[in-house]
Amino acid sequence: MFFNKDLVLASIKAVGEDHAIVQYQDKEVEVNLSPEEAKEFHQYVVHQENMLVPMNIKTQKLFVDLEEPWYEQELEELKGISYQEEEDDNE
Amino acid sequence: MSKTYAKKSVEDKRKEVEELTKGMEQKVEQHFHSVEDLKDYLSFMGKFYQYSMSNTALIQKQFRGAQAVGSFKFWKDKGFSVNKGEKGIKILVPNKTVPKFKDEKGKWKSINKATPQEKKLIQEGKKEVIQGRLYFSVGHTFDISQTNAKASDLPKIFPNRWLEGNVEDYKALYKGMEAIAEKNGISIIAPKEELGSAKGACYPLTKEVALNPRNSERQNVKTLLHEMTHAKLHTTESRANYTDAEREFQAEMTAYTVSSYFGIDTSEYSMDYLSHWTKGKSFEDKTKLLKEVHETSVGFIETIEETLVKEREKNQSLEKNDEKQQQADPLSSENVQEKMKEGYEDYKQKQQQESSQNVDSILDRVTAEEKYYSTKTQAIKNGWMTKEEAVKLEHQIDSNITKNEKGVINGQVQEKSLTFQERVEVGNHMQFQKRTGTIKKKKEEQELER
């Protein structure tokens, strides 16, 4: 995806002391992390369970640069965008 | 009775993303299948220029013909509601984690929790910092057609955007083009040679573009978009990376995208280069080409939109001022003489100050002219003044101006005011004004005009 065949959005299944288990396209992959990275990563997952991390499947690196500008964060019309509102009010 | 819904698990959400983004690569290939597919994509990309290419593709895949999307909360805050039963359009929502720094004890702390002293050390580069990381979640948006808002509400909902479609004021559009040229260091000049039937030319060595003086206003706008794309993307350093067909194809695609956003007729744009270009091209080639077209179009649309919105605000505030003035001091039989005199003098003054090189001065003159003639019509209609009396008043003011003027006002030689016909012609050739300082160039221009 992202118009680059090597990039995917991976979800995090588990974070260990020096690795993380991520999942994409029905595949589970173990990614090696430094202890510091693992700690940092663990904190992210605790606070944000709905997290999809850009990953390069060739290098198995997480949080890679997407080579595509994302302006959506600044758009007023996307403020407060979430699952909850749609589920409660519309479905 | 209110319904309850099971919260989606992370696994469900992941599957949803997989489903959503599956086949995105094939989608890129599809854009190049036919000229119609490509045009369809470019128009859509223009409409959602503020979105990433991935989200544009996602919106187009789920809701063809979407016009303007917003979150549920956004529509609610703007006083509208999403219609019952409507399904949201899923998009990827980018988020960034807060940067972290290593404190004295070697612990990673959020930059938000830094003490003033730590902040100072971070700024001085004396602390180890991890930049914010980009991650995503899935969010839902709704198109305006899924809400109770109407297309006519768009300017109110998105005050900083130009979503009303067609731009009829080509002068304002041209101003936008000049702003693009200025931002990108491009000069709009008179052609260096006879262009024949070509609509314009780009001189990459000097980053200059020229228009054929025979063009209409509309053609000028369209051609400038094409030539400025060349000037921006195909510079002396980069042009060797592209074939002739690639360069033309990119310029046409960008011009098409921007034109379609502003409702300029796009029927003349040719995508014939498509068939020449697609042969033997890889996925990476196509992506690179589209990315550059996307980036250039975004920059061009933003600049023109900013100019148009400013013009719209200016016109609206002028109208409001006029209304306020009229309400505060309406025209009556008592003040008709005074108002007519003031109005005509103002119109004549603006006419004298009018310069073909300054679009604002032309607009000021038009506004004063309209205001005076509306007062005159009202005065005659209400019987407060006869047509003859009005003409007499105008002659008196004209003769006073002539006496004062004698060709010179405030020590400066004034430019002769233009007839409507002359103004139209000048408007058509505004692109030459920047560099027509020399007599030689003026001569060339005149020759071309003939």
Interface residues (C-beta under 8 A of the other chain):
Chain A: M1 F2 F3 N4 K5 L9 S11 Q23 Y24 Q25 D26 E36 K39 E40 Y44 Q48 E49 N50 M51 L52 V53 P54 F63 L66 E68 P69 W70 Y71 E72 Q73 L75 E76 E77 L78 K79 G80 I81 S82 Y83 E85 E86 E87 D88 D89 N90 E91
Chain B: Y5 K7 K8 V10 E11 K13 R14 V17 E18 T21 M24 E25 V28 Q50 Y51 S52 M53 S54 N55 A68 V69 G70 S71 F72 K73 F74 V82 K84 G85 E86 K87 G88 I91 L92 V93 P94 N95 K96 T97 K100 W108 I130 R133 L134 Y135 F136 S137 V138 G139 H140 T141 F158 F283 T287 L290 K291 E295
